[in-house]
Amino acid sequence: MVRAVRGAIQVDGNDRESIISGTTELVTEVMERNRLTTDEVISVIFTATPDLTAEFPALAARKLGFHDVPLLCASEIGVPGALPRVVRLMAHVAVDRPRQEIHHVYLRGAVALRVDIAQ
């Protein structure tokens, strides 16, 4: 079965270290909470709000061992009043679990984006 896992984190600033460390935290939490290995990850799409331009979030996943997983970075649309400095991800994973057992991860200020499912 293919499932999608969502997640987001608000990072501290538009600098390489903030983007890499925040994305590392997000990817690590998604993997741990869902008991995933990189072999189960089909692909990951990362987005960043338009105010984050200092680094590609996918670099953090590469540093975590996502060497043969297709990764893509894109920019979120610039909606007025939207939460700033947010990295989002949607991972497509091959697991034999029902949708209800997938844990979406929202960290730091990004909890405000989905209070209905944030853990």
C-alpha positions in Angstrom: 0.0 0.0 0.0 1.1 3.6 -0.6 0.4 6.1 2.1 1.2 9.8 2.3 2.6 11.3 5.5 2.5 15.1 6.0 4.5 17.3 8.3 5.7 20.8 8.9 8.0 22.8 11.1 8.6 26.5 11.6 12.3 27.2 11.5 14.1 30.0 13.3 15.3 32.0 10.3 16.3 32.2 6.7 19.8 30.8 7.1 21.3 27.5 6.0 21.7 26.2 9.6 18.1 26.9 10.6 16.7 25.3 7.5 18.9 22.2 7.7 18.5 21.7 11.5 14.7 22.3 11.3 14.2 20.0 8.4 16.4 17.3 10.1 14.2 17.5 13.1 11.1 17.2 11.0 12.2 14.3 8.9 13.6 12.4 12.0 10.3 12.8 13.8 8.3 11.7 10.8 10.5 8.6 10.4 10.4 7.7 14.1 6.7 8.3 14.8 5.8 6.2 11.8 8.5 3.5 12.4 9.8 4.0 8.8 13.0 3.1 7.1 14.4 4.8 4.0 13.6 1.6 2.1 9.9 2.3 2.7 10.0 5.9 1.5 9.0 6.2 -2.2 9.6 10.0 -2.5 9.4 13.2 -0.5 8.2 16.6 -1.6 9.4 19.5 0.5 8.0 23.0 0.3 9.3 26.2 1.9 7.5 29.5 2.4 8.8 32.2 0.1 10.8 33.7 2.9 13.1 30.6 3.1 15.7 30.8 0.3 19.1 30.1 2.0 19.1 26.3 1.4 17.2 23.4 -0.1 15.3 21.5 2.7 16.0 18.2 0.8 19.7 18.5 1.7 18.8 17.6 5.3 17.2 14.4 4.1 20.2 13.5 2.0 22.4 14.0 5.1 20.1 11.6 7.0 20.7 8.8 4.4 18.0 9.4 1.8 20.5 8.8 -0.9 18.4 6.9 -3.4 15.0 8.4 -2.5 13.6 10.9 -5.0 13.4 14.3 -3.3 11.8 17.5 -4.7 11.8 21.1 -3.3 9.2 23.7 -4.2 8.0 27.0 -2.9 4.7 27.5 -1.2 2.4 30.1 -2.6 2.8 33.5 -0.8 -0.5 33.8 0.9 -0.8 37.1 2.8 -0.8 36.5 6.6 0.4 32.9 6.3 2.7 31.5 8.9 6.3 32.5 8.0 9.4 30.4 7.8 7.7 27.0 7.4 9.2 23.9 5.8 6.5 21.3 4.9 6.9 17.8 3.6 4.7 15.1 2.1 6.4 11.7 2.0 5.0 8.8 0.0 5.6 5.5 1.8 5.1 1.9 1.1 3.6 0.4 4.2 1.0 -2.2 5.1 -0.8 0.0 7.6 -4.3 1.6 7.6 -4.5 5.3 7.1 -5.5 5.8 10.7 -2.1 4.5 11.8 -0.2 7.2 9.9 1.2 9.9 12.2 1.4 13.4 10.6 4.0 15.6 12.4 3.7 19.3 13.0 6.4 20.9 15.1 7.2 24.2 16.8 5.0 27.0 15.5 3.7 24.8 12.6 1.4 23.1 15.2 -1.0 26.0 14.5 -1.4 24.8 10.9 -3.1 21.6 11.8 -4.2 21.6 15.5 -6.7 18.9 14.6 -3.9 16.3 13.9 -0.7 17.8 15.4 0.8 15.5 18.1 
